[in-house]
């Protein structure tokens, strides 16, 4: 699928599927964006959602109990991603990266966490994270789940008050 088709589907899901999920009928909801671009539902302040797309897949998460962030990325086997590591990962995270799969696993976890926080790469906090390669990690009052589907890595970060 072309990026335009996937972007259109992403927009449609944001605009109408969320309305169906929250009201029982497909309707357009009022969505606004924070100063750093995180979308939020104007009329449903207790709900949070996040959406990501890569290649031919979309990933959507909806939460009633806290902030949520998601990311999906194709695992790029044939590209040299090593030059990006010092730019986007902390030193402890860089030590975990031995191939493009590890890079993509950490990238999706970090992107989901940053999207949950709503600040993205707008400040330097992303260089201080201590993420790992496990499928499930409790970090900074967030559960971060990571999994693979076909040649994609997916991650979902969910805010929690549970820190044990």
C-alpha positions in Angstrom: 0.0 0.0 0.0 1.2 3.5 -0.7 2.0 5.9 2.2 -0.9 8.1 1.1 -3.4 5.2 1.4 -2.1 4.3 4.9 -2.1 8.0 5.9 -5.7 8.3 4.7 -6.7 5.2 6.6 -5.0 6.5 9.7 -6.9 9.8 9.4 -10.2 8.0 8.9 -9.6 5.7 11.9 -8.8 8.8 14.0 -11.8 10.7 12.8 -14.5 8.0 12.7 -13.5 4.8 14.4 -12.9 6.5 17.7 -16.3 8.1 17.4 -17.8 4.6 16.9 -15.8 3.2 19.8 -16.9 5.9 22.2 -20.4 6.6 21.1 -21.6 3.5 19.4 -22.0 5.2 16.0 -19.5 6.4 13.5 -19.1 10.1 14.0 -16.4 12.6 13.7 -14.9 13.6 17.1 -13.2 16.9 17.9 -9.5 16.2 18.0 -6.9 18.8 18.9 -3.2 18.6 19.2 -0.8 19.6 22.0 2.0 22.1 21.3 4.2 19.1 20.5 1.7 17.4 18.3 0.1 14.8 20.6 -3.6 14.3 19.6 -6.3 14.4 22.3 -10.1 14.1 22.3 -11.7 17.4 23.3 -15.0 16.0 24.5 -13.6 12.9 26.1 -10.8 14.1 28.4 -10.6 10.8 30.4 -9.7 8.9 27.2 -6.3 8.9 25.5 -5.4 7.4 22.2 -2.4 7.1 19.9 -1.9 5.8 16.4 1.1 4.9 14.3 1.6 3.4 10.8 4.4 1.9 8.9 4.3 0.1 5.6 0.9 -1.5 5.2 0.0 -1.6 8.9 -1.7 0.7 11.4 -1.5 0.4 15.2 -4.1 2.1 17.4 -4.4 2.1 21.2 -7.2 3.6 23.3 -7.0 4.0 27.1 -9.5 5.1 29.6 -7.1 4.8 32.5 -4.1 6.9 31.6 -1.9 8.1 28.8 -0.9 5.8 26.0 1.6 5.8 23.1 2.3 3.4 20.3 4.7 2.8 17.5 5.1 0.4 14.6 8.2 0.2 12.4 9.4 -2.1 9.6 12.6 -3.9 10.5 15.1 -2.6 7.9 17.5 -5.5 7.4 19.6 -3.9 4.7 20.3 -0.4 6.1 23.1 0.6 8.3 21.4 2.2 11.3 24.5 2.4 13.5 25.1 6.1 12.9 21.7 6.9 14.4 22.3 5.1 17.7 24.3 7.8 19.4 21.8 10.4 18.3 18.6 8.8 19.7 19.7 6.3 22.4 21.3 6.6 25.8 24.7 4.9 26.3 23.2 1.9 28.1 20.7 1.4 25.2 23.5 1.7 22.6 25.3 -1.2 24.2 22.3 -3.4 23.6 22.2 -2.9 19.9 23.9 -5.6 17.9 21.8 -5.6 14.8 18.9 -3.9 13.1 16.3 -5.9 15.0 17.7 -4.7 18.3 17.7 -1.1 17.0 14.1 -1.3 15.9 12.9 -2.9 19.1 14.5 -0.1 21.2 13.3 2.5 18.7 9.7 1.4 18.9 9.7 1.2 22.7 11.3 4.7 22.9 8.9 6.2 20.4 5.9 4.7 22.2 7.1 6.2 25.5 7.8 9.6 24.0 4.4 9.6 22.3 2.8 8.8 25.6 4.6 11.7 27.3 3.6 14.0 24.5 7.0 15.6 24.1 8.7 13.5 21.4 12.2 14.5 20.6 11.6 18.1 21.6 13.8 17.9 24.7 16.9 15.9 25.6 15.1 13.5 28.0 15.1 10.9 25.4 18.8 10.5 25.8 18.5 9.5 29.4 16.1 6.6 29.1 17.2 3.2 30.2 15.1 0.9 28.0 15.9 -2.8 27.4 15.1 -5.5 24.9 12.6 -7.4 27.0 9.0 -7.8 25.7 7.6 -6.1 28.8 9.3 -3.4 30.9 8.1 -1.2 33.7 9.8 2.2 33.2 9.0 5.6 34.8 5.5 4.6 35.8 4.8 3.1 32.4 4.4 -0.4 31.2 6.0 -0.8 27.8 5.2 -3.8 25.7 7.1 -4.8 22.6 6.4 -7.6 20.1 7.0 -8.6 16.5 4.6 -9.3 13.7 6.0 -10.5 10.4 8.9 -8.0 9.7 7.6 -5.3 12.0 8.3 -4.3 15.6 5.4 -2.9 17.6 5.4 -1.2 21.0 2.7 0.2 23.3 3.4 2.3 26.4 0.7 2.6 29.0 0.8 5.0 32.0 0.3 3.3 35.4 0.4 4.3 39.0 1.6 0.7 39.8 5.4 0.8 40.2 6.2 -2.7 41.6 
